[in-house]
C-alpha cells in the first residue's frame, strides 16, 4: 500500500522516449474533500497518465491534467487515509 509522502519513480513514455518520472503520493484539498493521488510537476502524455492511473488504481495529476481510473470517480478517493 502506498502511504502519503512516499515518492515513486515510474517508467513512462515522454516525448517518444522512456523516462523515470518521480511521482509523490499527496492528499490534495478539493471541493469534495481531501483526495489522495499521485502527483508530478512534469508534463506527461494523457495516454501514459491513464496507464499509470489504471496500474496503481489511483488518480494521477501532472502539470495540466487529472486522470481517474476507468469506472471510478474522484469521490471514490476522498479521505482514503
mmCIF file of the N, C-alpha and C atoms, coordinates in Angstrom:
data_MODEL
# 
_entry.id   MODEL 
# 
loop_
_atom_site.group_PDB 
_atom_site.id 
_atom_site.type_symbol 
_atom_site.label_atom_id 
_atom_site.label_alt_id 
_atom_site.label_comp_id 
_atom_site.label_asym_id 
_atom_site.label_entity_id 
_atom_site.label_seq_id 
_atom_site.pdbx_PDB_ins_code 
_atom_site.Cartn_x 
_atom_site.Cartn_y 
_atom_site.Cartn_z 
_atom_site.occupancy 
_atom_site.B_iso_or_equiv 
_atom_site.pdbx_formal_charge 
_atom_site.auth_seq_id 
_atom_site.auth_comp_id 
_atom_site.auth_asym_id 
_atom_site.auth_atom_id 
_atom_site.pdbx_PDB_model_num 
ATOM 1   N N  . UNK A 1 1  ? 0.844   -1.182 0.000   1.00 0.00 ? 1  UNK A N  1 
ATOM 2   C CA . UNK A 1 1  ? 0.000   0.000  0.000   1.00 0.00 ? 1  UNK A CA 1 
ATOM 3   C C  . UNK A 1 1  ? 0.887   1.242  0.000   1.00 0.00 ? 1  UNK A C  1 
ATOM 4   N N  . UNK A 1 2  ? 0.493   2.229  -0.767  1.00 0.00 ? 2  UNK A N  1 
ATOM 5   C CA . UNK A 1 2  ? 1.233   3.477  -0.831  1.00 0.00 ? 2  UNK A CA 1 
ATOM 6   C C  . UNK A 1 2  ? 0.790   4.380  0.302   1.00 0.00 ? 2  UNK A C  1 
ATOM 7   N N  . UNK A 1 3  ? 1.731   5.053  0.920   1.00 0.00 ? 3  UNK A N  1 
ATOM 8   C CA . UNK A 1 3  ? 1.413   5.956  2.025   1.00 0.00 ? 3  UNK A CA 1 
ATOM 9   C C  . UNK A 1 3  ? 1.720   7.393  1.618   1.00 0.00 ? 3  UNK A C  1 
ATOM 10  N N  . UNK A 1 4  ? 1.063   8.327  2.290   1.00 0.00 ? 4  UNK A N  1 
ATOM 11  C CA . UNK A 1 4  ? 1.296   9.742  1.997   1.00 0.00 ? 4  UNK A CA 1 
ATOM 12  C C  . UNK A 1 4  ? 2.755   10.085 2.198   1.00 0.00 ? 4  UNK A C  1 
ATOM 13  N N  . UNK A 1 5  ? 3.281   10.913 1.320   1.00 0.00 ? 5  UNK A N  1 
ATOM 14  C CA . UNK A 1 5  ? 4.663   11.354 1.433   1.00 0.00 ? 5  UNK A CA 1 
ATOM 15  C C  . UNK A 1 5  ? 5.643   10.448 0.719   1.00 0.00 ? 5  UNK A C  1 
ATOM 16  N N  . UNK A 1 6  ? 5.171   9.262  0.279   1.00 0.00 ? 6  UNK A N  1 
ATOM 17  C CA . UNK A 1 6  ? 6.063   8.367  -0.445  1.00 0.00 ? 6  UNK A CA 1 
ATOM 18  C C  . UNK A 1 6  ? 6.341   8.912  -1.837  1.00 0.00 ? 6  UNK A C  1 
ATOM 19  N N  . UNK A 1 7  ? 7.510   8.594  -2.326  1.00 0.00 ? 7  UNK A N  1 
ATOM 20  C CA . UNK A 1 7  ? 7.908   9.001  -3.667  1.00 0.00 ? 7  UNK A CA 1 
ATOM 21  C C  . UNK A 1 7  ? 8.123   7.742  -4.490  1.00 0.00 ? 7  UNK A C  1 
ATOM 22  N N  . UNK A 1 8  ? 7.545   7.725  -5.700  1.00 0.00 ? 8  UNK A N  1 
ATOM 23  C CA . UNK A 1 8  ? 7.634   6.577  -6.583  1.00 0.00 ? 8  UNK A CA 1 
ATOM 24  C C  . UNK A 1 8  ? 8.241   7.035  -7.898  1.00 0.00 ? 8  UNK A C  1 
ATOM 25  N N  . UNK A 1 9  ? 9.143   6.246  -8.446  1.00 0.00 ? 9  UNK A N  1 
ATOM 26  C CA . UNK A 1 9  ? 9.669   6.516  -9.785  1.00 0.00 ? 9  UNK A CA 1 
ATOM 27  C C  . UNK A 1 9  ? 9.017   5.521  -10.729 1.00 0.00 ? 9  UNK A C  1 
ATOM 28  N N  . UNK A 1 10 ? 8.296   6.059  -11.717 1.00 0.00 ? 10 UNK A N  1 
ATOM 29  C CA . UNK A 1 10 ? 7.549   5.237  -12.664 1.00 0.00 ? 10 UNK A CA 1 
ATOM 30  C C  . UNK A 1 10 ? 8.101   5.486  -14.055 1.00 0.00 ? 10 UNK A C  1 
ATOM 31  N N  . UNK A 1 11 ? 8.269   4.396  -14.805 1.00 0.00 ? 11 UNK A N  1 
ATOM 32  C CA . UNK A 1 11 ? 8.782   4.487  -16.167 1.00 0.00 ? 11 UNK A CA 1 
ATOM 33  C C  . UNK A 1 11 ? 7.623   4.841  -17.094 1.00 0.00 ? 11 UNK A C  1 
ATOM 34  N N  . UNK A 1 12 ? 7.683   6.015  -17.706 1.00 0.00 ? 12 UNK A N  1 
ATOM 35  C CA . UNK A 1 12 ? 6.637   6.470  -18.623 1.00 0.00 ? 12 UNK A CA 1 
ATOM 36  C C  . UNK A 1 12 ? 7.274   6.899  -19.934 1.00 0.00 ? 12 UNK A C  1 
ATOM 37  N N  . UNK A 1 13 ? 6.478   6.850  -20.983 1.00 0.00 ? 13 UNK A N  1 
ATOM 38  C CA . UNK A 1 13 ? 6.936   7.304  -22.288 1.00 0.00 ? 13 UNK A CA 1 
ATOM 39  C C  . UNK A 1 13 ? 6.640   8.789  -22.391 1.00 0.00 ? 13 UNK A C  1 
ATOM 40  N N  . UNK A 1 14 ? 7.686   9.575  -22.590 1.00 0.00 ? 14 UNK A N  1 
ATOM 41  C CA . UNK A 1 14 ? 7.550   11.027 -22.625 1.00 0.00 ? 14 UNK A CA 1 
ATOM 42  C C  . UNK A 1 14 ? 8.302   11.549 -23.827 1.00 0.00 ? 14 UNK A C  1 
ATOM 43  N N  . UNK A 1 15 ? 7.609   12.210 -24.730 1.00 0.00 ? 15 UNK A N  1 
ATOM 44  C CA . UNK A 1 15 ? 8.197   12.755 -25.953 1.00 0.00 ? 15 UNK A CA 1 
ATOM 45  C C  . UNK A 1 15 ? 8.894   11.668 -26.770 1.00 0.00 ? 15 UNK A C  1 
ATOM 46  N N  . UNK A 1 16 ? 8.287   10.485 -26.810 1.00 0.00 ? 16 UNK A N  1 
ATOM 47  C CA . UNK A 1 16 ? 8.827   9.400  -27.614 1.00 0.00 ? 16 UNK A CA 1 
ATOM 48  C C  . UNK A 1 16 ? 9.929   8.593  -26.952 1.00 0.00 ? 16 UNK A C  1 
ATOM 49  N N  . UNK A 1 17 ? 10.330  8.959  -25.741 1.00 0.00 ? 17 UNK A N  1 
ATOM 50  C CA . UNK A 1 17 ? 11.393  8.242  -25.030 1.00 0.00 ? 17 UNK A CA 1 
ATOM 51  C C  . UNK A 1 17 ? 10.867  7.773  -23.682 1.00 0.00 ? 17 UNK A C  1 
ATOM 52  N N  . UNK A 1 18 ? 11.396  6.650  -23.203 1.00 0.00 ? 18 UNK A N  1 
ATOM 53  C CA . UNK A 1 18 ? 11.044  6.194  -21.868 1.00 0.00 ? 18 UNK A CA 1 
ATOM 54  C C  . UNK A 1 18 ? 11.894  6.936  -20.853 1.00 0.00 ? 18 UNK A C  1 
ATOM 55  N N  . UNK A 1 19 ? 11.251  7.444  -19.809 1.00 0.00 ? 19 UNK A N  1 
ATOM 56  C CA . UNK A 1 19 ? 11.940  8.167  -18.744 1.00 0.00 ? 19 UNK A CA 1 
ATOM 57  C C  . UNK A 1 19 ? 11.380  7.732  -17.398 1.00 0.00 ? 19 UNK A C  1 
ATOM 58  N N  . UNK A 1 20 ? 12.189  7.860  -16.362 1.00 0.00 ? 20 UNK A N  1 
ATOM 59  C CA . UNK A 1 20 ? 11.714  7.634  -14.997 1.00 0.00 ? 20 UNK A CA 1 
ATOM 60  C C  . UNK A 1 20 ? 11.231  8.971  -14.446 1.00 0.00 ? 20 UNK A C  1 
ATOM 61  N N  . UNK A 1 21 ? 9.946   9.061  -14.189 1.00 0.00 ? 21 UNK A N  1 
ATOM 62  C CA . UNK A 1 21 ? 9.346   10.283 -13.668 1.00 0.00 ? 21 UNK A CA 1 
ATOM 63  C C  . UNK A 1 21 ? 9.022   10.059 -12.196 1.00 0.00 ? 21 UNK A C  1 
ATOM 64  N N  . UNK A 1 22 ? 9.318   11.025 -11.370 1.00 0.00 ? 22 UNK A N  1 
ATOM 65  C CA . UNK A 1 22 ? 9.057   10.936 -9.942  1.00 0.00 ? 22 UNK A CA 1 
ATOM 66  C C  . UNK A 1 22 ? 7.637   11.414 -9.639  1.00 0.00 ? 22 UNK A C  1 
ATOM 67  N N  . UNK A 1 23 ? 6.857   10.530 -9.025  1.00 0.00 ? 23 UNK A N  1 
ATOM 68  C CA . UNK A 1 23 ? 5.509   10.848 -8.569  1.00 0.00 ? 23 UNK A CA 1 
ATOM 69  C C  . UNK A 1 23 ? 5.521   10.799 -7.051  1.00 0.00 ? 23 UNK A C  1 
ATOM 70  N N  . UNK A 1 24 ? 4.729   11.642 -6.424  1.00 0.00 ? 24 UNK A N  1 
ATOM 71  C CA . UNK A 1 24 ? 4.598   11.584 -4.973  1.00 0.00 ? 24 UNK A CA 1 
ATOM 72  C C  . UNK A 1 24 ? 3.129   11.358 -4.622  1.00 0.00 ? 24 UNK A C  1 
ATOM 73  N N  . UNK A 1 25 ? 2.900   10.654 -3.529  1.00 0.00 ? 25 UNK A N  1 
ATOM 74  C CA . UNK A 1 25 ? 1.546   10.397 -3.055  1.00 0.00 ? 25 UNK A CA 1 
ATOM 75  C C  . UNK A 1 25 ? 1.158   11.566 -2.162  1.00 0.00 ? 25 UNK A C  1 
ATOM 76  N N  . UNK A 1 26 ? 0.145   12.311 -2.592  1.00 0.00 ? 26 UNK A N  1 
ATOM 77  C CA . UNK A 1 26 ? -0.269  13.506 -1.858  1.00 0.00 ? 26 UNK A CA 1 
ATOM 78  C C  . UNK A 1 26 ? -1.765  13.461 -1.587  1.00 0.00 ? 26 UNK A C  1 
ATOM 79  N N  . UNK A 1 27 ? -2.192  14.234 -0.627  1.00 0.00 ? 27 UNK A N  1 
ATOM 80  C CA . UNK A 1 27 ? -3.611  14.446 -0.347  1.00 0.00 ? 27 UNK A CA 1 
ATOM 81  C C  . UNK A 1 27 ? -3.893  15.898 -0.695  1.00 0.00 ? 27 UNK A C  1 
ATOM 82  N N  . UNK A 1 28 ? -4.667  16.109 -1.745  1.00 0.00 ? 28 UNK A N  1 
ATOM 83  C CA . UNK A 1 28 ? -4.942  17.459 -2.219  1.00 0.00 ? 28 UNK A CA 1 
ATOM 84  C C  . UNK A 1 28 ? -6.373  17.853 -1.864  1.00 0.00 ? 28 UNK A C  1 
ATOM 85  N N  . UNK A 1 29 ? -6.523  19.034 -1.306  1.00 0.00 ? 29 UNK A N  1 
ATOM 86  C CA . UNK A 1 29 ? -7.844  19.516 -0.893  1.00 0.00 ? 29 UNK A CA 1 
ATOM 87  C C  . UNK A 1 29 ? -8.616  20.008 -2.116  1.00 0.00 ? 29 UNK A C  1 
ATOM 88  N N  . UNK A 1 30 ? -9.819  19.470 -2.299  1.00 0.00 ? 30 UNK A N  1 
ATOM 89  C CA . UNK A 1 30 ? -10.710 19.891 -3.378  1.00 0.00 ? 30 UNK A CA 1 
ATOM 90  C C  . UNK A 1 30 ? -12.067 20.207 -2.772  1.00 0.00 ? 30 UNK A C  1 
ATOM 91  N N  . UNK A 1 31 ? -13.017 20.592 -3.604  1.00 0.00 ? 31 UNK A N  1 
ATOM 92  C CA . UNK A 1 31 ? -14.344 20.955 -3.106  1.00 0.00 ? 31 UNK A CA 1 
ATOM 93  C C  . UNK A 1 31 ? -15.061 19.781 -2.458  1.00 0.00 ? 31 UNK A C  1 
ATOM 94  N N  . UNK A 1 32 ? -14.793 18.573 -2.918  1.00 0.00 ? 32 UNK A N  1 
ATOM 95  C CA . UNK A 1 32 ? -15.476 17.399 -2.378  1.00 0.00 ? 32 UNK A CA 1 
ATOM 96  C C  . UNK A 1 32 ? -14.782 16.841 -1.139  1.00 0.00 ? 32 UNK A C  1 
ATOM 97  N N  . UNK A 1 33 ? -13.587 17.328 -0.831  1.00 0.00 ? 33 UNK A N  1 
ATOM 98  C CA . UNK A 1 33 ? -12.816 16.862 0.317   1.00 0.00 ? 33 UNK A CA 1 
ATOM 99  C C  . UNK A 1 33 ? -11.369 16.620 -0.069  1.00 0.00 ? 33 UNK A C  1 
ATOM 100 N N  . UNK A 1 34 ? -10.632 15.977 0.823   1.00 0.00 ? 34 UNK A N  1 
ATOM 101 C CA . UNK A 1 34 ? -9.225  15.684 0.569   1.00 0.00 ? 34 UNK A CA 1 
ATOM 102 C C  . UNK A 1 34 ? -9.117  14.412 -0.273  1.00 0.00 ? 34 UNK A C  1 
ATOM 103 N N  . UNK A 1 35 ? -8.474  14.517 -1.433  1.00 0.00 ? 35 UNK A N  1 
ATOM 104 C CA . UNK A 1 35 ? -8.357  13.403 -2.373  1.00 0.00 ? 35 UNK A CA 1 
ATOM 105 C C  . UNK A 1 35 ? -6.900  12.951 -2.426  1.00 0.00 ? 35 UNK A C  1 
ATOM 106 N N  . UNK A 1 36 ? -6.678  11.644 -2.239  1.00 0.00 ? 36 UNK A N  1 
ATOM 107 C CA . UNK A 1 36 ? -5.331  11.078 -2.352  1.00 0.00 ? 36 UNK A CA 1 
ATOM 108 C C  . UNK A 1 36 ? -5.032  10.812 -3.818  1.00 0.00 ? 36 UNK A C  1 
ATOM 109 N N  . UNK A 1 37 ? -3.835  11.172 -4.263  1.00 0.00 ? 37 UNK A N  1 
ATOM 110 C CA . UNK A 1 37 ? -3.480  10.990 -5.669  1.00 0.00 ? 37 UNK A CA 1 
ATOM 111 C C  . UNK A 1 37 ? -1.974  10.935 -5.846  1.00 0.00 ? 37 UNK A C  1 
ATOM 112 N N  . UNK A 1 38 ? -1.560  10.456 -7.014  1.00 0.00 ? 38 UNK A N  1 
ATOM 113 C CA . UNK A 1 38 ? -0.163  10.518 -7.430  1.00 0.00 ? 38 UNK A CA 1 
ATOM 114 C C  . UNK A 1 38 ? 0.011   11.823 -8.189  1.00 0.00 ? 38 UNK A C  1 
ATOM 115 N N  . UNK A 1 39 ? 1.074   12.566 -7.878  1.00 0.00 ? 39 UNK A N  1 
ATOM 116 C CA . UNK A 1 39 ? 1.242   13.887 -8.472  1.00 0.00 ? 39 UNK A CA 1 
ATOM 117 C C  . UNK A 1 39 ? 2.677   14.077 -8.922  1.00 0.00 ? 39 UNK A C  1 
ATOM 118 N N  . UNK A 1 40 ? 2.843   14.729 -10.079 1.00 0.00 ? 40 UNK A N  1 
ATOM 119 C CA . UNK A 1 40 ? 4.154   15.109 -10.572 1.00 0.00 ? 40 UNK A CA 1 
ATOM 120 C C  . UNK A 1 40 ? 4.067   16.520 -11.127 1.00 0.00 ? 40 UNK A C  1 
ATOM 121 N N  . UNK A 1 41 ? 5.198   17.200 -11.166 1.00 0.00 ? 41 UNK A N  1 
ATOM 122 C CA . UNK A 1 41 ? 5.215   18.561 -11.705 1.00 0.00 ? 41 UNK A CA 1 
ATOM 123 C C  . UNK A 1 41 ? 5.634   18.593 -13.167 1.00 0.00 ? 41 UNK A C  1 
ATOM 124 N N  . UNK A 1 42 ? 5.889   17.428 -13.759 1.00 0.00 ? 42 UNK A N  1 
ATOM 125 C CA . UNK A 1 42 ? 6.289   17.352 -15.163 1.00 0.00 ? 42 UNK A CA 1 
ATOM 126 C C  . UNK A 1 42 ? 5.078   17.120 -16.057 1.00 0.00 ? 42 UNK A C  1 
ATOM 127 N N  . UNK A 1 43 ? 5.206   17.459 -17.320 1.00 0.00 ? 43 UNK A N  1 
ATOM 128 C CA . UNK A 1 43 ? 4.160   17.230 -18.301 1.00 0.00 ? 43 UNK A CA 1 
ATOM 129 C C  . UNK A 1 43 ? 4.301   15.816 -18.842 1.00 0.00 ? 43 UNK A C  1 
ATOM 130 N N  . UNK A 1 44 ? 3.216   15.031 -18.774 1.00 0.00 ? 44 UNK A N  1 
ATOM 131 C CA . UNK A 1 44 ? 3.205   13.643 -19.239 1.00 0.00 ? 44 UNK A CA 1 
ATOM 132 C C  . UNK A 1 44 ? 2.042   13.486 -20.211 1.00 0.00 ? 44 UNK A C  1 
ATOM 133 N N  . UNK A 1 45 ? 2.222   12.641 -21.237 1.00 0.00 ? 45 UNK A N  1 
ATOM 134 C CA . UNK A 1 45 ? 1.153   12.392 -22.207 1.00 0.00 ? 45 UNK A CA 1 
ATOM 135 C C  . UNK A 1 45 ? -0.085  11.842 -21.511 1.00 0.00 ? 45 UNK A C  1 
ATOM 136 N N  . UNK A 1 46 ? -1.243  12.194 -22.035 1.00 0.00 ? 46 UNK A N  1 
ATOM 137 C CA . UNK A 1 46 ? -2.502  11.776 -21.429 1.00 0.00 ? 46 UNK A CA 1 
ATOM 138 C C  . UNK A 1 46 ? -2.658  10.255 -21.441 1.00 0.00 ? 46 UNK A C  1 
ATOM 139 N N  . UNK A 1 47 ? -2.211  9.600  -22.509 1.00 0.00 ? 47 UNK A N  1 
ATOM 140 C CA . UNK A 1 47 ? -2.316  8.138  -22.571 1.00 0.00 ? 47 UNK A CA 1 
ATOM 141 C C  . UNK A 1 47 ? -1.454  7.476  -21.502 1.00 0.00 ? 47 UNK A C  1 
ATOM 142 N N  . UNK A 1 48 ? -0.298  8.042  -21.214 1.00 0.00 ? 48 UNK A N  1 
ATOM 143 C CA . UNK A 1 48 ? 0.569   7.495  -20.167 1.00 0.00 ? 48 UNK A CA 1 
ATOM 144 C C  . UNK A 1 48 ? -0.007  7.760  -18.781 1.00 0.00 ? 48 UNK A C  1 
ATOM 145 N N  . UNK A 1 49 ? -0.625  8.923  -18.585 1.00 0.00 ? 49 UNK A N  1 
ATOM 146 C CA . UNK A 1 49 ? -1.287  9.194  -17.310 1.00 0.00 ? 49 UNK A CA 1 
ATOM 147 C C  . UNK A 1 49 ? -2.413  8.192  -17.066 1.00 0.00 ? 49 UNK A C  1 
ATOM 148 N N  . UNK A 1 50 ? -3.157  7.896  -18.107 1.00 0.00 ? 50 UNK A N  1 
ATOM 149 C CA . UNK A 1 50 ? -4.248  6.923  -17.993 1.00 0.00 ? 50 UNK A CA 1 
ATOM 150 C C  . UNK A 1 50 ? -3.699  5.540  -17.645 1.00 0.00 ? 50 UNK A C  1 
ATOM 151 N N  . UNK A 1 51 ? -2.572  5.164  -18.252 1.00 0.00 ? 51 UNK A N  1 
ATOM 152 C CA . UNK A 1 51 ? -1.956  3.863  -17.979 1.00 0.00 ? 51 UNK A CA 1 
ATOM 153 C C  . UNK A 1 51 ? -1.498  3.768  -16.527 1.00 0.00 ? 51 UNK A C  1 
ATOM 154 N N  . UNK A 1 52 ? -0.874  4.840  -16.017 1.00 0.00 ? 52 UNK A N  1 
ATOM 155 C CA . UNK A 1 52 ? -0.399  4.858  -14.623 1.00 0.00 ? 52 UNK A CA 1 
ATOM 156 C C  . UNK A 1 52 ? -1.585  4.826  -13.665 1.00 0.00 ? 52 UNK A C  1 
ATOM 157 N N  . UNK A 1 53 ? -2.663  5.540  -13.984 1.00 0.00 ? 53 UNK A N  1 
ATOM 158 C CA . UNK A 1 53 ? -3.846  5.548  -13.126 1.00 0.00 ? 53 UNK A CA 1 
ATOM 159 C C  . UNK A 1 53 ? -4.452  4.150  -13.046 1.00 0.00 ? 53 UNK A C  1 
ATOM 160 N N  . UNK A 1 54 ? -4.504  3.445  -14.160 1.00 0.00 ? 54 UNK A N  1 
ATOM 161 C CA . UNK A 1 54 ? -5.031  2.080  -14.168 1.00 0.00 ? 54 UNK A CA 1 
ATOM 162 C C  . UNK A 1 54 ? -4.100  1.129  -13.431 1.00 0.00 ? 54 UNK A C  1 
ATOM 163 N N  . UNK A 1 55 ? -2.805  1.311  -13.580 1.00 0.00 ? 55 UNK A N  1 
ATOM 164 C CA . UNK A 1 55 ? -1.821  0.421  -12.966 1.00 0.00 ? 55 UNK A CA 1 
ATOM 165 C C  . UNK A 1 55 ? -1.848  0.524  -11.445 1.00 0.00 ? 55 UNK A C  1 
ATOM 166 N N  . UNK A 1 56 ? -1.914  1.745  -10.899 1.00 0.00 ? 56 UNK A N  1 
ATOM 167 C CA . UNK A 1 56 ? -1.886  1.953  -9.455  1.00 0.00 ? 56 UNK A CA 1 
ATOM 168 C C  . UNK A 1 56 ? -3.272  2.148  -8.843  1.00 0.00 ? 56 UNK A C  1 
ATOM 169 N N  . UNK A 1 57 ? -4.312  2.191  -9.687  1.00 0.00 ? 57 UNK A N  1 
ATOM 170 C CA . UNK A 1 57 ? -5.693  2.347  -9.231  1.00 0.00 ? 57 UNK A CA 1 
ATOM 171 C C  . UNK A 1 57 ? -5.857  3.583  -8.338  1.00 0.00 ? 57 UNK A C  1 
ATOM 172 N N  . UNK A 1 58 ? -5.252  4.680  -8.766  1.00 0.00 ? 58 UNK A N  1 
ATOM 173 C CA . UNK A 1 58 ? -5.334  5.958  -8.059  1.00 0.00 ? 58 UNK A CA 1 
ATOM 174 C C  . UNK A 1 58 ? -5.434  7.083  -9.078  1.00 0.00 ? 58 UNK A C  1 
ATOM 175 N N  . UNK A 1 59 ? -6.006  8.223  -8.693  1.00 0.00 ? 59 UNK A N  1 
ATOM 176 C CA . UNK A 1 59 ? -5.963  9.387  -9.582  1.00 0.00 ? 59 UNK A CA 1 
ATOM 177 C C  . UNK A 1 59 ? -4.521  9.844  -9.769  1.00 0.00 ? 59 UNK A C  1 
ATOM 178 N N  . UNK A 1 60 ? -4.227  10.350 -10.948 1.00 0.00 ? 60 UNK A N  1 
ATOM 179 C CA . UNK A 1 60 ? -2.879  10.815 -11.275 1.00 0.00 ? 60 UNK A CA 1 
ATOM 180 C C  . UNK A 1 60 ? -2.994  12.234 -11.807 1.00 0.00 ? 60 UNK A C  1 
ATOM 181 N N  . UNK A 1 61 ? -2.139  13.126 -11.301 1.00 0.00 ? 61 UNK A N  1 
ATOM 182 C CA . UNK A 1 61 ? -2.163  14.526 -11.726 1.00 0.00 ? 61 UNK A CA 1 
ATOM 183 C C  . UNK A 1 61 ? -0.775  14.935 -12.174 1.00 0.00 ? 61 UNK A C  1 
ATOM 184 N N  . UNK A 1 62 ? -0.721  15.579 -13.339 1.00 0.00 ? 62 UNK A N  1 
ATOM 185 C CA . UNK A 1 62 ? 0.545   16.163 -13.789 1.00 0.00 ? 62 UNK A CA 1 
ATOM 186 C C  . UNK A 1 62 ? 0.374   17.670 -13.809 1.00 0.00 ? 62 UNK A C  1 
ATOM 187 N N  . UNK A 1 63 ? 1.205   18.340 -14.578 1.00 0.00 ? 63 UNK A N  1 
ATOM 188 C CA . UNK A 1 63 ? 1.190   19.804 -14.600 1.00 0.00 ? 63 UNK A CA 1 
ATOM 189 C C  . UNK A 1 63 ? -0.167  20.361 -15.039 1.00 0.00 ? 63 UNK A C  1 
ATOM 190 N N  . UNK A 1 64 ? -0.836  19.694 -15.998 1.00 0.00 ? 64 UNK A N  1 
ATOM 191 C CA . UNK A 1 64 ? -2.073  20.237 -16.563 1.00 0.00 ? 64 UNK A CA 1 
ATOM 192 C C  . UNK A 1 64 ? -3.309  19.360 -16.378 1.00 0.00 ? 64 UNK A C  1 
ATOM 193 N N  . UNK A 1 65 ? -3.145  18.056 -16.248 1.00 0.00 ? 65 UNK A N  1 
ATOM 194 C CA . UNK A 1 65 ? -4.272  17.127 -16.312 1.00 0.00 ? 65 UNK A CA 1 
ATOM 195 C C  . UNK A 1 65 ? -4.467  16.346 -15.016 1.00 0.00 ? 65 UNK A C  1 
ATOM 196 N N  . UNK A 1 66 ? -5.688  15.891 -14.830 1.00 0.00 ? 66 UNK A N  1 
ATOM 197 C CA . UNK A 1 66 ? -6.037  14.994 -13.733 1.00 0.00 ? 66 UNK A CA 1 
ATOM 198 C C  . UNK A 1 66 ? -6.790  13.820 -14.339 1.00 0.00 ? 66 UNK A C  1 
ATOM 199 N N  . UNK A 1 67 ? -6.287  12.595 -14.117 1.00 0.00 ? 67 UNK A N  1 
ATOM 200 C CA . UNK A 1 67 ? -6.876  11.393 -14.699 1.00 0.00 ? 67 UNK A CA 1 
ATOM 201 C C  . UNK A 1 67 ? -7.285  10.450 -13.574 1.00 0.00 ? 67 UNK A C  1 
ATOM 202 N N  . UNK A 1 68 ? -8.485  9.873  -13.711 1.00 0.00 ? 68 UNK A N  1 
ATOM 203 C CA . UNK A 1 68 ? -9.014  8.924  -12.736 1.00 0.00 ? 68 UNK A CA 1 
ATOM 204 C C  . UNK A 1 68 ? -9.127  7.570  -13.435 1.00 0.00 ? 68 UNK A C  1 
ATOM 205 N N  . UNK A 1 69 ? -8.901  6.453  -12.727 1.00 0.00 ? 69 UNK A N  1 
ATOM 206 C CA . UNK A 1 69 ? -9.038  5.126  -13.362 1.00 0.00 ? 69 UNK A CA 1 
ATOM 207 C C  . UNK A 1 69 ? -10.448 4.907  -13.909 1.00 0.00 ? 69 UNK A C  1 
ATOM 208 N N  . UNK A 1 70 ? -10.557 4.056  -14.925 1.00 0.00 ? 70 UNK A N  1 
ATOM 209 C CA . UNK A 1 70 ? -11.852 3.763  -15.534 1.00 0.00 ? 70 UNK A CA 1 
ATOM 210 C C  . UNK A 1 70 ? -12.818 3.192  -14.510 1.00 0.00 ? 70 UNK A C  1 
ATOM 211 N N  . UNK A 1 71 ? -14.066 3.646  -14.569 1.00 0.00 ? 71 UNK A N  1 
ATOM 212 C CA . UNK A 1 71 ? -15.099 3.147  -13.692 1.00 0.00 ? 71 UNK A CA 1 
ATOM 213 C C  . UNK A 1 71 ? -15.097 3.769  -12.309 1.00 0.00 ? 71 UNK A C  1 
ATOM 214 N N  . UNK A 1 72 ? -14.233 4.736  -12.057 1.00 0.00 ? 72 UNK A N  1 
ATOM 215 C CA . UNK A 1 72 ? -14.160 5.383  -10.745 1.00 0.00 ? 72 UNK A CA 1 
ATOM 216 C C  . UNK A 1 72 ? -14.391 6.882  -10.903 1.00 0.00 ? 72 UNK A C  1 
ATOM 217 N N  . UNK A 1 73 ? -14.688 7.526  -9.776  1.00 0.00 ? 73 UNK A N  1 
ATOM 218 C CA . UNK A 1 73 ? -14.849 8.975  -9.737  1.00 0.00 ? 73 UNK A CA 1 
ATOM 219 C C  . UNK A 1 73 ? -13.955 9.504  -8.620  1.00 0.00 ? 73 UNK A C  1 
ATOM 220 N N  . UNK A 1 74 ? -13.733 10.804 -8.598  1.00 0.00 ? 74 UNK A N  1 
ATOM 221 C CA . UNK A 1 74 ? -12.915 11.390 -7.543  1.00 0.00 ? 74 UNK A CA 1 
ATOM 222 C C  . UNK A 1 74 ? -13.508 11.152 -6.162  1.00 0.00 ? 74 UNK A C  1 
ATOM 223 N N  . UNK A 1 75 ? -14.808 11.039 -6.081  1.00 0.00 ? 75 UNK A N  1 
ATOM 224 C CA . UNK A 1 75 ? -15.438 10.802 -4.780  1.00 0.00 ? 75 UNK A CA 1 
ATOM 225 C C  . UNK A 1 75 ? -15.053 9.447  -4.181  1.00 0.00 ? 75 UNK A C  1 
ATOM 226 N N  . UNK A 1 76 ? -14.597 8.500  -5.013  1.00 0.00 ? 76 UNK A N  1 
ATOM 227 C CA . UNK A 1 76 ? -14.143 7.205  -4.505  1.00 0.00 ? 76 UNK A CA 1 
ATOM 228 C C  . UNK A 1 76 ? -12.823 7.321  -3.746  1.00 0.00 ? 76 UNK A C  1 
ATOM 229 N N  . UNK A 1 77 ? -12.108 8.415  -3.904  1.00 0.00 ? 77 UNK A N  1 
ATOM 230 C CA . UNK A 1 77 ? -10.794 8.575  -3.306  1.00 0.00 ? 77 UNK A CA 1 
ATOM 231 C C  . UNK A 1 77 ? -10.753 9.657  -2.230  1.00 0.00 ? 77 UNK A C  1 
ATOM 232 N N  . UNK A 1 78 ? -11.909 10.130 -1.793  1.00 0.00 ? 78 UNK A N  1 
ATOM 233 C CA . UNK A 1 78 ? -11.974 11.149 -0.743  1.00 0.00 ? 78 UNK A CA 1 
ATOM 234 C C  . UNK A 1 78 ? -11.680 10.479 0.589   1.00 0.00 ? 78 UNK A C  1 
ATOM 235 N N  . UNK A 1 79 ? -10.798 11.120 1.385   1.00 0.00 ? 79 UNK A N  1 
ATOM 236 C CA . UNK A 1 79 ? -10.427 10.616 2.708   1.00 0.00 ? 79 UNK A CA 1 
ATOM 237 C C  . UNK A 1 79 ? -10.001 9.156  2.669   1.00 0.00 ? 79 UNK A C  1 
ATOM 238 N N  . UNK A 1 80 ? -9.094  8.823  1.754   1.00 0.00 ? 80 UNK A N  1 
ATOM 239 C CA . UNK A 1 80 ? -8.672  7.434  1.597   1.00 0.00 ? 80 UNK A CA 1 
ATOM 240 C C  . UNK A 1 80 ? -7.712  6.982  2.693   1.00 0.00 ? 80 UNK A C  1 
ATOM 241 N N  . UNK A 1 81 ? -7.104  7.896  3.432   1.00 0.00 ? 81 UNK A N  1 
ATOM 242 C CA . UNK A 1 81 ? -6.204  7.514  4.513   1.00 0.00 ? 81 UNK A CA 1 
ATOM 243 C C  . UNK A 1 81 ? -6.760  8.029  5.805   1.00 0.00 ? 81 UNK A C  1 
# 
